[in-house]
Amino acid sequence: MNTKIHLSRKLQALVPSELIVAPFHSENPLGKWNATLFYVNHKKCLLLVNALTKYTVIIDRVSKADFMNFREIFIDHLYRQLSIDEIKIEKHNISKLVGHIHFCETDNDQKTIGIQNYLLQSVEDWKYLYGHIDDWPFRKINAYINTIPYKQLKYTYPKEKMSVLIEDICKKHFLN
């Protein structure tokens, strides 16, 4: 399996160019992800949004070197967020579903980018509320984000959509 992560233009500048591949057709049951960059106390953080479910994963304190082993970082953060959101799946099954990660240039997915921009408007409020990055409850913030209903999802929650998607995938692929 291959997981495509489409990078915002800002994030493309951070990812080593040799890791960015040309867009390709991929049939990952989890779909593709869109990633963008934001800063907290001069630390780089990523906001990844799944295009199918609008499910969000935040990865804090990212460095350029992290992209060389990004698969493990992404799987770990995704698994922890799914656990917090009470979506049941074994970590080894997440690893199978993610497969190989391929970074691609932006695909200009306006719906997903719109959600990212909407969420990033709250970053300044969170900076005021939580202060220093060491005091940020990233998983709690992320759990809150995954309970925001979106028109694109017919006003259901990304958490619910991801739960249904993973349940369907597990049945079809005999996982868990």
PyMOL commands that place a pseudoatom at each C-alpha (Angstrom):
pseudoatom trace, name=CA, resn=MET, resi=1, chain=A, elem=C, hetatm=0, pos=[0.000, 0.000, 0.000]
pseudoatom trace, name=CA, resn=ASN, resi=2, chain=A, elem=C, hetatm=0, pos=[1.020, 3.589, -0.599]
pseudoatom trace, name=CA, resn=THR, resi=3, chain=A, elem=C, hetatm=0, pos=[-0.128, 6.654, 1.303]
pseudoatom trace, name=CA, resn=LYS, resi=4, chain=A, elem=C, hetatm=0, pos=[0.060, 9.978, -0.468]
pseudoatom trace, name=CA, resn=ILE, resi=5, chain=A, elem=C, hetatm=0, pos=[0.597, 13.099, 1.583]
pseudoatom trace, name=CA, resn=HIS, resi=6, chain=A, elem=C, hetatm=0, pos=[0.134, 16.265, -0.432]
pseudoatom trace, name=CA, resn=LEU, resi=7, chain=A, elem=C, hetatm=0, pos=[2.242, 19.086, 0.965]
pseudoatom trace, name=CA, resn=SER, resi=8, chain=A, elem=C, hetatm=0, pos=[1.309, 22.742, 1.190]
pseudoatom trace, name=CA, resn=ARG, resi=9, chain=A, elem=C, hetatm=0, pos=[3.698, 25.047, -0.629]
pseudoatom trace, name=CA, resn=LYS, resi=10, chain=A, elem=C, hetatm=0, pos=[5.048, 26.261, 2.731]
pseudoatom trace, name=CA, resn=LEU, resi=11, chain=A, elem=C, hetatm=0, pos=[5.726, 22.682, 3.834]
pseudoatom trace, name=CA, resn=GLN, resi=12, chain=A, elem=C, hetatm=0, pos=[7.363, 21.735, 0.510]
pseudoatom trace, name=CA, resn=ALA, resi=13, chain=A, elem=C, hetatm=0, pos=[10.191, 24.118, 1.402]
pseudoatom trace, name=CA, resn=LEU, resi=14, chain=A, elem=C, hetatm=0, pos=[10.896, 22.080, 4.564]
pseudoatom trace, name=CA, resn=VAL, resi=15, chain=A, elem=C, hetatm=0, pos=[10.723, 18.563, 3.098]
pseudoatom trace, name=CA, resn=PRO, resi=16, chain=A, elem=C, hetatm=0, pos=[13.932, 17.448, 1.360]
pseudoatom trace, name=CA, resn=SER, resi=17, chain=A, elem=C, hetatm=0, pos=[13.295, 17.691, -2.383]
pseudoatom trace, name=CA, resn=GLU, resi=18, chain=A, elem=C, hetatm=0, pos=[14.518, 14.133, -3.010]
pseudoatom trace, name=CA, resn=LEU, resi=19, chain=A, elem=C, hetatm=0, pos=[11.551, 12.855, -0.953]
pseudoatom trace, name=CA, resn=ILE, resi=20, chain=A, elem=C, hetatm=0, pos=[8.922, 14.645, -3.063]
pseudoatom trace, name=CA, resn=VAL, resi=21, chain=A, elem=C, hetatm=0, pos=[7.580, 12.475, -5.884]
pseudoatom trace, name=CA, resn=ALA, resi=22, chain=A, elem=C, hetatm=0, pos=[5.328, 13.171, -8.835]
pseudoatom trace, name=CA, resn=PRO, resi=23, chain=A, elem=C, hetatm=0, pos=[1.625, 12.577, -8.147]
pseudoatom trace, name=CA, resn=PHE, resi=24, chain=A, elem=C, hetatm=0, pos=[0.463, 9.054, -8.968]
pseudoatom trace, name=CA, resn=HIS, resi=25, chain=A, elem=C, hetatm=0, pos=[-2.709, 7.009, -8.744]
pseudoatom trace, name=CA, resn=SER, resi=26, chain=A, elem=C, hetatm=0, pos=[-3.018, 5.256, -5.410]
pseudoatom trace, name=CA, resn=GLU, resi=27, chain=A, elem=C, hetatm=0, pos=[-5.788, 3.054, -4.096]
pseudoatom trace, name=CA, resn=ASN, resi=28, chain=A, elem=C, hetatm=0, pos=[-5.122, 3.237, -0.376]
pseudoatom trace, name=CA, resn=PRO, resi=29, chain=A, elem=C, hetatm=0, pos=[-8.381, 2.528, 1.496]
pseudoatom trace, name=CA, resn=LEU, resi=30, chain=A, elem=C, hetatm=0, pos=[-7.556, 5.362, 3.911]
pseudoatom trace, name=CA, resn=GLY, resi=31, chain=A, elem=C, hetatm=0, pos=[-7.255, 7.771, 0.990]
pseudoatom trace, name=CA, resn=LYS, resi=32, chain=A, elem=C, hetatm=0, pos=[-4.802, 10.626, 0.749]
pseudoatom trace, name=CA, resn=TRP, resi=33, chain=A, elem=C, hetatm=0, pos=[-3.765, 13.224, 3.292]
pseudoatom trace, name=CA, resn=ASN, resi=34, chain=A, elem=C, hetatm=0, pos=[-2.997, 16.926, 2.987]
pseudoatom trace, name=CA, resn=ALA, resi=35, chain=A, elem=C, hetatm=0, pos=[-0.331, 18.420, 5.258]
pseudoatom trace, name=CA, resn=THR, resi=36, chain=A, elem=C, hetatm=0, pos=[0.508, 21.993, 6.142]
pseudoatom trace, name=CA, resn=LEU, resi=37, chain=A, elem=C, hetatm=0, pos=[2.919, 23.711, 8.485]
pseudoatom trace, name=CA, resn=PHE, resi=38, chain=A, elem=C, hetatm=0, pos=[2.315, 26.013, 11.446]
pseudoatom trace, name=CA, resn=TYR, resi=39, chain=A, elem=C, hetatm=0, pos=[4.522, 27.347, 14.208]
pseudoatom trace, name=CA, resn=VAL, resi=40, chain=A, elem=C, hetatm=0, pos=[4.248, 27.406, 17.993]
pseudoatom trace, name=CA, resn=ASN, resi=41, chain=A, elem=C, hetatm=0, pos=[7.082, 29.171, 19.841]
pseudoatom trace, name=CA, resn=HIS, resi=42, chain=A, elem=C, hetatm=0, pos=[9.236, 28.941, 16.713]
pseudoatom trace, name=CA, resn=LYS, resi=43, chain=A, elem=C, hetatm=0, pos=[8.751, 25.156, 16.650]
pseudoatom trace, name=CA, resn=LYS, resi=44, chain=A, elem=C, hetatm=0, pos=[7.447, 23.571, 13.467]
pseudoatom trace, name=CA, resn=CYS, resi=45, chain=A, elem=C, hetatm=0, pos=[4.185, 21.641, 13.744]
pseudoatom trace, name=CA, resn=LEU, resi=46, chain=A, elem=C, hetatm=0, pos=[2.207, 19.764, 11.097]
pseudoatom trace, name=CA, resn=LEU, resi=47, chain=A, elem=C, hetatm=0, pos=[-1.524, 19.648, 10.551]
pseudoatom trace, name=CA, resn=LEU, resi=48, chain=A, elem=C, hetatm=0, pos=[-2.515, 16.614, 8.478]
pseudoatom trace, name=CA, resn=VAL, resi=49, chain=A, elem=C, hetatm=0, pos=[-6.089, 16.201, 7.257]
pseudoatom trace, name=CA, resn=ASN, resi=50, chain=A, elem=C, hetatm=0, pos=[-7.472, 13.048, 5.674]
pseudoatom trace, name=CA, resn=ALA, resi=51, chain=A, elem=C, hetatm=0, pos=[-9.308, 13.977, 2.478]
pseudoatom trace, name=CA, resn=LEU, resi=52, chain=A, elem=C, hetatm=0, pos=[-12.016, 11.295, 2.835]
pseudoatom trace, name=CA, resn=THR, resi=53, chain=A, elem=C, hetatm=0, pos=[-12.967, 11.826, 6.475]
pseudoatom trace, name=CA, resn=LYS, resi=54, chain=A, elem=C, hetatm=0, pos=[-11.476, 15.242, 7.326]
pseudoatom trace, name=CA, resn=TYR, resi=55, chain=A, elem=C, hetatm=0, pos=[-9.868, 13.456, 10.296]
pseudoatom trace, name=CA, resn=THR, resi=56, chain=A, elem=C, hetatm=0, pos=[-6.959, 15.481, 11.628]
pseudoatom trace, name=CA, resn=VAL, resi=57, chain=A, elem=C, hetatm=0, pos=[-3.601, 14.520, 13.084]
pseudoatom trace, name=CA, resn=ILE, resi=58, chain=A, elem=C, hetatm=0, pos=[-1.272, 17.119, 14.618]
pseudoatom trace, name=CA, resn=ILE, resi=59, chain=A, elem=C, hetatm=0, pos=[2.446, 16.403, 14.836]
pseudoatom trace, name=CA, resn=ASP, resi=60, chain=A, elem=C, hetatm=0, pos=[4.413, 18.838, 16.971]
pseudoatom trace, name=CA, resn=ARG, resi=61, chain=A, elem=C, hetatm=0, pos=[8.102, 19.750, 17.028]
pseudoatom trace, name=CA, resn=VAL, resi=62, chain=A, elem=C, hetatm=0, pos=[8.988, 18.534, 13.540]
pseudoatom trace, name=CA, resn=SER, resi=63, chain=A, elem=C, hetatm=0, pos=[12.456, 18.981, 12.068]
pseudoatom trace, name=CA, resn=LYS, resi=64, chain=A, elem=C, hetatm=0, pos=[13.698, 18.547, 8.527]
pseudoatom trace, name=CA, resn=ALA, resi=65, chain=A, elem=C, hetatm=0, pos=[15.477, 15.334, 9.557]
pseudoatom trace, name=CA, resn=ASP, resi=66, chain=A, elem=C, hetatm=0, pos=[12.144, 13.841, 10.723]
pseudoatom trace, name=CA, resn=PHE, resi=67, chain=A, elem=C, hetatm=0, pos=[11.003, 13.460, 7.135]
pseudoatom trace, name=CA, resn=MET, resi=68, chain=A, elem=C, hetatm=0, pos=[13.595, 10.740, 6.548]
pseudoatom trace, name=CA, resn=ASN, resi=69, chain=A, elem=C, hetatm=0, pos=[11.679, 8.435, 8.954]
pseudoatom trace, name=CA, resn=PHE, resi=70, chain=A, elem=C, hetatm=0, pos=[8.311, 10.152, 8.726]
pseudoatom trace, name=CA, resn=ARG, resi=71, chain=A, elem=C, hetatm=0, pos=[6.405, 6.889, 8.286]
pseudoatom trace, name=CA, resn=GLU, resi=72, chain=A, elem=C, hetatm=0, pos=[7.093, 5.815, 11.873]
pseudoatom trace, name=CA, resn=ILE, resi=73, chain=A, elem=C, hetatm=0, pos=[6.298, 9.282, 13.252]
pseudoatom trace, name=CA, resn=PHE, resi=74, chain=A, elem=C, hetatm=0, pos=[3.037, 9.471, 11.317]
pseudoatom trace, name=CA, resn=ILE, resi=75, chain=A, elem=C, hetatm=0, pos=[1.928, 5.951, 12.289]
pseudoatom trace, name=CA, resn=ASP, resi=76, chain=A, elem=C, hetatm=0, pos=[2.700, 6.636, 15.956]
pseudoatom trace, name=CA, resn=HIS, resi=77, chain=A, elem=C, hetatm=0, pos=[0.761, 9.928, 16.029]
pseudoatom trace, name=CA, resn=LEU, resi=78, chain=A, elem=C, hetatm=0, pos=[-2.133, 8.513, 14.008]
pseudoatom trace, name=CA, resn=TYR, resi=79, chain=A, elem=C, hetatm=0, pos=[-2.411, 5.466, 16.259]
pseudoatom trace, name=CA, resn=ARG, resi=80, chain=A, elem=C, hetatm=0, pos=[-2.300, 7.560, 19.444]
pseudoatom trace, name=CA, resn=GLN, resi=81, chain=A, elem=C, hetatm=0, pos=[-4.958, 9.923, 18.098]
pseudoatom trace, name=CA, resn=LEU, resi=82, chain=A, elem=C, hetatm=0, pos=[-7.204, 7.068, 17.001]
pseudoatom trace, name=CA, resn=SER, resi=83, chain=A, elem=C, hetatm=0, pos=[-6.857, 5.563, 20.491]
pseudoatom trace, name=CA, resn=ILE, resi=84, chain=A, elem=C, hetatm=0, pos=[-7.760, 8.849, 22.173]
pseudoatom trace, name=CA, resn=ASP, resi=85, chain=A, elem=C, hetatm=0, pos=[-10.749, 9.181, 19.834]
pseudoatom trace, name=CA, resn=GLU, resi=86, chain=A, elem=C, hetatm=0, pos=[-11.733, 5.609, 20.825]
pseudoatom trace, name=CA, resn=ILE, resi=87, chain=A, elem=C, hetatm=0, pos=[-11.345, 4.224, 17.312]
pseudoatom trace, name=CA, resn=LYS, resi=88, chain=A, elem=C, hetatm=0, pos=[-10.270, 0.617, 17.689]
pseudoatom trace, name=CA, resn=ILE, resi=89, chain=A, elem=C, hetatm=0, pos=[-7.519, -0.706, 15.452]
pseudoatom trace, name=CA, resn=GLU, resi=90, chain=A, elem=C, hetatm=0, pos=[-4.224, -2.419, 16.215]
pseudoatom trace, name=CA, resn=LYS, resi=91, chain=A, elem=C, hetatm=0, pos=[-1.050, -0.441, 15.564]
pseudoatom trace, name=CA, resn=HIS, resi=92, chain=A, elem=C, hetatm=0, pos=[0.349, -3.121, 13.240]
pseudoatom trace, name=CA, resn=ASN, resi=93, chain=A, elem=C, hetatm=0, pos=[-2.826, -2.814, 11.125]
pseudoatom trace, name=CA, resn=ILE, resi=94, chain=A, elem=C, hetatm=0, pos=[-2.399, 0.957, 10.895]
pseudoatom trace, name=CA, resn=SER, resi=95, chain=A, elem=C, hetatm=0, pos=[1.153, 0.272, 9.779]
pseudoatom trace, name=CA, resn=LYS, resi=96, chain=A, elem=C, hetatm=0, pos=[-0.119, -2.101, 7.051]
pseudoatom trace, name=CA, resn=LEU, resi=97, chain=A, elem=C, hetatm=0, pos=[-2.742, 0.394, 5.882]
pseudoatom trace, name=CA, resn=VAL, resi=98, chain=A, elem=C, hetatm=0, pos=[-0.315, 3.300, 5.726]
pseudoatom trace, name=CA, resn=GLY, resi=99, chain=A, elem=C, hetatm=0, pos=[2.289, 1.232, 3.898]
pseudoatom trace, name=CA, resn=HIS, resi=100, chain=A, elem=C, hetatm=0, pos=[4.855, 3.447, 2.196]
pseudoatom trace, name=CA, resn=ILE, resi=101, chain=A, elem=C, hetatm=0, pos=[4.495, 7.209, 2.486]
pseudoatom trace, name=CA, resn=HIS, resi=102, chain=A, elem=C, hetatm=0, pos=[4.987, 9.327, -0.602]
pseudoatom trace, name=CA, resn=PHE, resi=103, chain=A, elem=C, hetatm=0, pos=[5.175, 13.107, -0.368]
pseudoatom trace, name=CA, resn=CYS, resi=104, chain=A, elem=C, hetatm=0, pos=[3.615, 14.917, -3.315]
pseudoatom trace, name=CA, resn=GLU, resi=105, chain=A, elem=C, hetatm=0, pos=[3.275, 18.569, -4.222]
pseudoatom trace, name=CA, resn=THR, resi=106, chain=A, elem=C, hetatm=0, pos=[-0.009, 20.249, -3.413]
pseudoatom trace, name=CA, resn=ASP, resi=107, chain=A, elem=C, hetatm=0, pos=[-3.043, 18.917, -5.253]
pseudoatom trace, name=CA, resn=ASN, resi=108, chain=A, elem=C, hetatm=0, pos=[-5.043, 22.104, -4.564]
pseudoatom trace, name=CA, resn=ASP, resi=109, chain=A, elem=C, hetatm=0, pos=[-7.832, 20.116, -2.893]
pseudoatom trace, name=CA, resn=GLN, resi=110, chain=A, elem=C, hetatm=0, pos=[-9.858, 23.205, -2.006]
pseudoatom trace, name=CA, resn=LYS, resi=111, chain=A, elem=C, hetatm=0, pos=[-12.221, 21.450, 0.423]
pseudoatom trace, name=CA, resn=THR, resi=112, chain=A, elem=C, hetatm=0, pos=[-9.411, 19.952, 2.493]
pseudoatom trace, name=CA, resn=ILE, resi=113, chain=A, elem=C, hetatm=0, pos=[-7.220, 23.057, 2.291]
pseudoatom trace, name=CA, resn=GLY, resi=114, chain=A, elem=C, hetatm=0, pos=[-10.242, 25.127, 3.360]
pseudoatom trace, name=CA, resn=ILE, resi=115, chain=A, elem=C, hetatm=0, pos=[-10.613, 22.975, 6.469]
pseudoatom trace, name=CA, resn=GLN, resi=116, chain=A, elem=C, hetatm=0, pos=[-6.899, 23.333, 7.218]
pseudoatom trace, name=CA, resn=ASN, resi=117, chain=A, elem=C, hetatm=0, pos=[-7.139, 27.124, 6.896]
pseudoatom trace, name=CA, resn=TYR, resi=118, chain=A, elem=C, hetatm=0, pos=[-10.237, 27.162, 9.118]
pseudoatom trace, name=CA, resn=LEU, resi=119, chain=A, elem=C, hetatm=0, pos=[-8.417, 25.160, 11.801]
pseudoatom trace, name=CA, resn=LEU, resi=120, chain=A, elem=C, hetatm=0, pos=[-5.247, 27.243, 11.568]
pseudoatom trace, name=CA, resn=GLN, resi=121, chain=A, elem=C, hetatm=0, pos=[-7.283, 30.360, 12.456]
pseudoatom trace, name=CA, resn=SER, resi=122, chain=A, elem=C, hetatm=0, pos=[-7.545, 28.900, 15.973]
pseudoatom trace, name=CA, resn=VAL, resi=123, chain=A, elem=C, hetatm=0, pos=[-3.788, 28.563, 16.458]
pseudoatom trace, name=CA, resn=GLU, resi=124, chain=A, elem=C, hetatm=0, pos=[-3.437, 32.143, 17.729]
pseudoatom trace, name=CA, resn=ASP, resi=125, chain=A, elem=C, hetatm=0, pos=[-6.224, 31.515, 20.259]
pseudoatom trace, name=CA, resn=TRP, resi=126, chain=A, elem=C, hetatm=0, pos=[-4.499, 28.327, 21.395]
pseudoatom trace, name=CA, resn=LYS, resi=127, chain=A, elem=C, hetatm=0, pos=[-1.204, 30.212, 21.742]
pseudoatom trace, name=CA, resn=TYR, resi=128, chain=A, elem=C, hetatm=0, pos=[-2.924, 32.671, 24.054]
pseudoatom trace, name=CA, resn=LEU, resi=129, chain=A, elem=C, hetatm=0, pos=[-4.784, 29.937, 25.953]
pseudoatom trace, name=CA, resn=TYR, resi=130, chain=A, elem=C, hetatm=0, pos=[-1.904, 27.457, 26.400]
pseudoatom trace, name=CA, resn=GLY, resi=131, chain=A, elem=C, hetatm=0, pos=[1.198, 29.638, 26.171]
pseudoatom trace, name=CA, resn=HIS, resi=132, chain=A, elem=C, hetatm=0, pos=[4.493, 27.827, 25.692]
pseudoatom trace, name=CA, resn=ILE, resi=133, chain=A, elem=C, hetatm=0, pos=[4.528, 24.759, 23.431]
pseudoatom trace, name=CA, resn=ASP, resi=134, chain=A, elem=C, hetatm=0, pos=[5.463, 22.561, 26.408]
pseudoatom trace, name=CA, resn=ASP, resi=135, chain=A, elem=C, hetatm=0, pos=[2.053, 23.354, 27.928]
pseudoatom trace, name=CA, resn=TRP, resi=136, chain=A, elem=C, hetatm=0, pos=[0.020, 22.535, 24.822]
pseudoatom trace, name=CA, resn=PRO, resi=137, chain=A, elem=C, hetatm=0, pos=[-2.234, 19.461, 25.174]
pseudoatom trace, name=CA, resn=PHE, resi=138, chain=A, elem=C, hetatm=0, pos=[-1.866, 18.509, 21.501]
pseudoatom trace, name=CA, resn=ARG, resi=139, chain=A, elem=C, hetatm=0, pos=[-3.844, 15.254, 21.725]
pseudoatom trace, name=CA, resn=LYS, resi=140, chain=A, elem=C, hetatm=0, pos=[-6.701, 17.047, 23.553]
pseudoatom trace, name=CA, resn=ILE, resi=141, chain=A, elem=C, hetatm=0, pos=[-6.757, 19.834, 20.942]
pseudoatom trace, name=CA, resn=ASN, resi=142, chain=A, elem=C, hetatm=0, pos=[-6.657, 17.209, 18.215]
pseudoatom trace, name=CA, resn=ALA, resi=143, chain=A, elem=C, hetatm=0, pos=[-9.540, 15.277, 19.794]
pseudoatom trace, name=CA, resn=TYR, resi=144, chain=A, elem=C, hetatm=0, pos=[-11.585, 18.487, 19.893]
pseudoatom trace, name=CA, resn=ILE, resi=145, chain=A, elem=C, hetatm=0, pos=[-10.836, 19.197, 16.213]
pseudoatom trace, name=CA, resn=ASN, resi=146, chain=A, elem=C, hetatm=0, pos=[-12.062, 15.716, 15.261]
pseudoatom trace, name=CA, resn=THR, resi=147, chain=A, elem=C, hetatm=0, pos=[-15.465, 16.502, 16.805]
pseudoatom trace, name=CA, resn=ILE, resi=148, chain=A, elem=C, hetatm=0, pos=[-16.143, 19.584, 14.671]
pseudoatom trace, name=CA, resn=PRO, resi=149, chain=A, elem=C, hetatm=0, pos=[-18.980, 18.840, 12.222]
pseudoatom trace, name=CA, resn=TYR, resi=150, chain=A, elem=C, hetatm=0, pos=[-18.331, 19.892, 8.616]
pseudoatom trace, name=CA, resn=LYS, resi=151, chain=A, elem=C, hetatm=0, pos=[-20.742, 20.651, 5.810]
pseudoatom trace, name=CA, resn=GLN, resi=152, chain=A, elem=C, hetatm=0, pos=[-18.565, 18.502, 3.502]
pseudoatom trace, name=CA, resn=LEU, resi=153, chain=A, elem=C, hetatm=0, pos=[-19.396, 15.544, 5.770]
pseudoatom trace, name=CA, resn=LYS, resi=154, chain=A, elem=C, hetatm=0, pos=[-23.112, 16.400, 5.941]
pseudoatom trace, name=CA, resn=TYR, resi=155, chain=A, elem=C, hetatm=0, pos=[-22.519, 17.762, 9.444]
pseudoatom trace, name=CA, resn=THR, resi=156, chain=A, elem=C, hetatm=0, pos=[-21.105, 14.586, 10.913]
pseudoatom trace, name=CA, resn=TYR, resi=157, chain=A, elem=C, hetatm=0, pos=[-17.844, 14.454, 12.832]
pseudoatom trace, name=CA, resn=PRO, resi=158, chain=A, elem=C, hetatm=0, pos=[-14.502, 13.473, 11.294]
pseudoatom trace, name=CA, resn=LYS, resi=159, chain=A, elem=C, hetatm=0, pos=[-14.062, 11.098, 14.247]
pseudoatom trace, name=CA, resn=GLU, resi=160, chain=A, elem=C, hetatm=0, pos=[-17.279, 9.271, 13.270]
pseudoatom trace, name=CA, resn=LYS, resi=161, chain=A, elem=C, hetatm=0, pos=[-16.355, 9.150, 9.586]
pseudoatom trace, name=CA, resn=MET, resi=162, chain=A, elem=C, hetatm=0, pos=[-12.891, 7.757, 10.356]
pseudoatom trace, name=CA, resn=SER, resi=163, chain=A, elem=C, hetatm=0, pos=[-14.371, 5.184, 12.733]
pseudoatom trace, name=CA, resn=VAL, resi=164, chain=A, elem=C, hetatm=0, pos=[-16.779, 3.937, 10.047]
pseudoatom trace, name=CA, resn=LEU, resi=165, chain=A, elem=C, hetatm=0, pos=[-14.029, 3.918, 7.408]
pseudoatom trace, name=CA, resn=ILE, resi=166, chain=A, elem=C, hetatm=0, pos=[-11.644, 1.904, 9.602]
pseudoatom trace, name=CA, resn=GLU, resi=167, chain=A, elem=C, hetatm=0, pos=[-14.400, -0.520, 10.570]
pseudoatom trace, name=CA, resn=ASP, resi=168, chain=A, elem=C, hetatm=0, pos=[-15.207, -1.091, 6.875]
pseudoatom trace, name=CA, resn=ILE, resi=169, chain=A, elem=C, hetatm=0, pos=[-11.536, -1.500, 5.985]
pseudoatom trace, name=CA, resn=CYS, resi=170, chain=A, elem=C, hetatm=0, pos=[-11.024, -4.028, 8.799]
pseudoatom trace, name=CA, resn=LYS, resi=171, chain=A, elem=C, hetatm=0, pos=[-13.977, -6.092, 7.575]
pseudoatom trace, name=CA, resn=LYS, resi=172, chain=A, elem=C, hetatm=0, pos=[-12.865, -6.025, 3.934]
pseudoatom trace, name=CA, resn=HIS, resi=173, chain=A, elem=C, hetatm=0, pos=[-9.212, -6.705, 4.648]
pseudoatom trace, name=CA, resn=PHE, resi=174, chain=A, elem=C, hetatm=0, pos=[-9.787, -9.048, 7.601]
pseudoatom trace, name=CA, resn=LEU, resi=175, chain=A, elem=C, hetatm=0, pos=[-7.786, -6.864, 9.946]
pseudoatom trace, name=CA, resn=ASN, resi=176, chain=A, elem=C, hetatm=0, pos=[-7.969, -7.024, 13.777]
for i in range(1, 176): cmd.bond("trace and resi %d" % i, "trace and resi %d" % (i + 1))
show_as sticks, trace
zoom trace
